[in-house]
Amino acid sequence: MNNSDPRGTSGLIDRILHPDVKSLSPAYFGMVMATGIVSLAANQVGLRSVAWGLFAIALATYAILWWLTILRIWRYPRLAFLDVIDHLRGPGFFTMVAATGILGSGFVILDGWVAMGFALWFVALFLWLVLTYTIFTAFTVKQEKPTLDRGISGAWLLAVVATQSIAVLATLLAAHTPQPHRLDLNFIALSMWLWGGMLYIWMMSLIFYRYTFFPFAPGDLSPPYWINMGAMAISTLAGSQLIVNAEDAWFLQSIAPFMKGFTIFYWATGTWWIPMLVILGIWRHVYRRFPLTYDPLYWGAVFPLGMYAVATHQMAQALNFGFLEPLPTAFVVIAMAAWTLTFVALILTLLRRKKG
C-alpha cells in the first residue's frame, strides 16, 4: 500500500491554505461591489431569491478576498506597500471601502439587520479614513511621480464611490435610529455626500483633460473608466436618500431645493457618460480590435450599471419622477446580464489556470 501523496490531497490543501497572492489586484473587491449592488437591483424588481443568491456570493467573495489580502500583506509586505503608493494601483484599495458599505446596505435593505449595518459602516469609515489620508499623502510627498497621462485613470474615482457608499449607508441607518443620533447620522451623510461631489469635480477635471489633450491608445481605456458614470450614480443615490430623510432633519429641510437640484445634476452627468462610454468601448474592441478577455477590472464596469439602476429608481421615488421608472428596470436587466457574463468569464479563467 502506497501512502505517499506528493501531489495529491496534500498538494491541494497546500494550494488552498497558501495560494499564490503575489499579483493579487487591490481592486478585486470590485467584484463584491458589483455583486452587492446587482443584488439590490434584483431585489428592487421583486427578484428576492436572485437577490439573496447574489448577496450570498458577495459575502463569500468578501470573506475570501479579505483572507487573500491579509495573506498578501503578511507574505509580501513590500509589494502591498508599493501598491498603496502607486498612482494607478493605489486607488484600487478604495474598493474595500465601497464593498463594505454596499454589504452593509444589503444587510439593512434585504434583512433589516441594522446592527450588522452599523458594524460594517464603522469598518467602512475606518478604512476610508486610513486609505484616504495614506494614499493621497503618499501621492503628494513622493518624489518620483508619473506624468498625468500615465498616472491617472477612472480608477481614481473609486475614492468618490467609497465616500458616497458611507453616505448611502448612513442615510439607511439614520432611518432606523432614534433621535438625536438620527440627526448625527444624517449630518455625517450630508457631509460625505458634499465632499464626494467636490472630489468628483477635482478628479473628473483631470481625467477629462487627460482624455482630450493626450494620446489615447486602446489599452489606456481600461474598464474602471466606467466609474466615471458609477461615481455619479452613487452620488445620485445618496442625494435621493437624503431627500427622503429630510422630513426628520431640520437642516436637510432647509437645503432641500439645493439637494434636489444637485441630485438631478449628478444623475444627468452620469446619464451623459453612458453613450460616451459605449462609443469608446466600440472604438476599443471593434474598431481597434483590442482583445476582450477577462480582467478583474471588468467588475468596475459591472458595478456602475447596477448602481445606475438602483440610483435612478430611488431618485424617481424621492422626486416623484414616475416617467423614469422604465429606465431602472431596463438597467437591472443589463446589469444582471453584464454580471453573468463577467462571472462566467471568471470561472472559465480559473478553470484554464487550474489545467495549466
N, C-alpha and C positions, 0 to 999 in steps of 0.2 A: 504493500500500500504506500503510495507516494503522498507525503504530507506537505511537500514543498509547494509554495504558491507565490512565485516571484512576481508574476504579472497579473494574477487573477484578482481574487477578492481583496487582498491587502493593497494591491495597486489601485483598485477603485476607491477604497476607503481613503487612501492617501491623497488621491486627487480631490476627493470631496472635502477633506479636512485641510488640505494645503493646496488650494488651487493656484494657478498662475495669475496673480493680480498685478503684475508689474506694469502692464499697459492699461489698466482699468481707467476709463474716462471719468472724470469728475462730474460730467454732465449726464451720467447714466440714470440719475434719479429722475430725469425727464420722462422715463418710462412710467414711473409712479404718477407723476403729474398728469400725463396723458391718460393713463388708465383710470385714475381717480376722477378726472373731470368728465370723461366719456361715460363713466358710471353714473354720475349725477345727471348728465344729459339724457341717458336712457331712463332714469327714474322720472325725469321731467315729462316724458311722453307716456308714462304708465308701464314701462317695461321693468317691473320691480325685480323679477328673477334675474334678468340680464344685468341690472344694476348691481345686485348683490354678488353675482358671479364675478363681475369686473372688479368690484370693490375688494373681494377676497384675493384676487390676483394682485391688485395694487398693494394690499397689506403684506402678502407673502414676498413680493418683489422688494418692498421697502425693508423688510427684515433681512433678506438676503444681501441687499446692497449695503446695508449698514455693516453687516458682518464682513463683507469683502473690503469695504472701505477701511474699517478698523484694522483688518489684517494687512492691507497695503501700507497703512501708516506705520504699523509695527515692523513690517519686513523691509520696506523701502522708504524710510522717513525723509531722506533727501529728495527723492523723486516727488513725493507728495508735497514737500515744501516748495519745490521748483514749480509745480503745477499752480500752487496758490498765487505765486508772484508772476506767473506768465500771463501776458496780456490777452492771449487767445484762449487758454485753458482755464485760467483763474475764474472768470465769470461763471463757468460751468458749475462751480460749487454752490451757487445760489439755487440750483435745482433742489438741493437738500431742504432749503427753507420752504420753497413753494410746495414741494411734495408733502412736507409735514403739515403745512397749513391746509392743503386740499384734503388730506386724510382726516384732519380734524373737522373740517366742514362736512365731510362724508358721514362721520360718526353722528354729528348733530342732526343732519338732514335725514339720513336713512334710518337711524336707530333712535334718535333723541337722546343719545348718551352724552349729556352736557359735560359731565366730569372728565370724560376722555377728551372731549373737545378742548377743555381748559388745559389739560395736561399737554396736549400737542401744541396748543397755542403758546404756552410758556417755552416749550422746546424750540419752536419756530422763532420766537422772539429772541431767545438766547443765541441761536445760530445766526440770526440776522445781525445782531449787534457784533458778534465776533467776526463774522465774514466781511461785513461792510467796512469796518474800520481796519481790519487786517489787509484786505485786498486793495482797497483804494489808497491806504497809506503806503503799501508796498509799491503800487504803481507810481505814486508821487515821488518817493525818495530814491528809487533805484536809479543807478547811474546810466546803465545801458538800456535804452528804450527803442522799440521799433518805430518805424515811420507810420503815419496814420493809416496808409493803405495796407500795411502788414500787421497792424496792431489792434484794429477794431473790427468787429463784426456784429451781426444781430444778436449774438450770444450775450453781449453786454447788457441788453435789455432784460435779461433774466434777473438783474438786480431790481428792476421795476416790478417784474412779476412777483418776486419774493416779497417786496414791500407791500404790494397790494393784496397778496394772499393773507398777510397778517391782518390787514384792514377788513377783508371779507370775513374771516373767521371771528374777528372781534365784533362785527355787527351781528352775526348769528348768535354769539354768546350773550351779547347785550340783551337780545330779545328774551332770553331765558334767565336773566339776572335781575334781582330786585334793586330798587334804589337804595343808596346813592351810587352803588357800583355800576349800575346801568349807564349813568351819565359818564363815569370814568371810562368805561369801555367804548362808548360812542365817541368820546373826545379823542381817545387814542386812535380809533378807526379813522376819524376825520383827519387827524394829523398825518397818519401814514398815507391816506389817500391823497392828500395835498402834496406831500413830499414825493410820493411815487410819480405824480403828474409832473412836478418840476424836474425830477430826474429824467423822465422820458424826454422832455423838451431839450435838456442839455445833450443827452446821448444821441437822440434822433437827429439833431442838427449836425453832429459829427458824422453819423452814419450816412445821412443823405449827401453830405459834402463828399464823403468817400465814394458814394455811388456815382456821382455826376462829374467829378473832376479828376478821377484816377482811372487807369485802365482796369477793365473788369473781365477776368477770364472765367470760363465755366466753373473751374474749381473753386473760385472765390465765392460763388453763390451757394454756400452751404445751407442745409435745411434750417439752422437756427434763425435765418433771416425771416422766417415766418413769425418769429417772436415780435417783429415789427407790428404785426396785427394783434398777436396774443396779448401783448402788454396793454394795448388799448382796450381789448375785450375785457380783461380782468379789472381794469380801471373803471370800465362801464358797470361791471357787476358790483364793485364796491360802492360806487356812487348811487346805484339803484337801491341798494340795501340801506344806505344812509338816508335816502329819501323816505323809505318806508319807516325807518326808525325815528324820523323827525317828530312824530307825534309824542314821543316820550322824552324828548331832549329839547329844551328851550333854545339852546344855541344853534341847533340844527334847523329849527323852525325859522330863526331869524335870517338864515342864509339859504333857505330853501330855493329861491329863484336862482341863486348862484350855482347850487349843486345840480339843479335840473339842467341848467344851461351847459355846464361843464360835462355832465354825464352824456348829453346828446353830442357834444363836441368830441368826446372820446369815442363814442360809438361811430360817428360819422368818419372820423380819422381811421379807425380800424376797418370800417367797411371800404374806404377808398383803397386800402392796401391790398384787398383780396384780388381784384382783377390784375393789379400790377404784379403781384407775386405769381399768379398763374401764368401771365405772359412771360415773365422771366424764367419760370420753370420750363415752359415750352421752348424758349430760346436755348436754355441749357441742355435739355435732354433730347429735343427733336432737331433743332437747327444745328447746334454744336455737337450733338451726339455724345454727350457726356454719359458714361455708363451709369445705369440705375441699379445699384447694388445696395445691400443692407448696410446701414451705418447707424450706430446708436443715436446719432444726432437727429435721425429722422423722427424720433419721438418728440423733438422740439417743433416739428411741423404738425404732428397729430394734435398736440395739446391746444394750439390756437383754434383749431376747428371746433373742438368740443367746448372750449371756453366761449367762443363766439355764439354758439347755440344757447348756452346757459345764460350768458350776459344779455343777449337780445330778448330772451323770454322774460328775464327779470325786469329789464327796462320797460318792456311793453306793459308788464303788470304794474310797475310803480308809477308810470306816467299815463296809464290808460290808452296806450297805443295799440289797440286791438288789431289794427290793419297790418301790424308787423308779424303777427303770430305764425303765418305760413313760413316765414324765413327761418326761425329757430327750428321748426320741425324738419325742414329740408336739411339743415346743417347737422341735426342729430344723425340723420341717415348717412350723410357724407363723413362725419366724424367716426361713426361706427365702422364704416367701410374702410376708412384710412387706418383705423386701429387694427382691424382684422388683417389687412394686407401687411402691415408692419410687423405684427406679431407672428404671422406665418413666415415672413422673411427671417425673423429672428430664430425661429425653431429650425428652419432649413439651414441657416448658417451654423447653428450649434451642432446639428447632425453632421454636416460636412466636416467640421473641425474634429468631431469625435472619430469619424472614419479616417481622417488624415493623421 
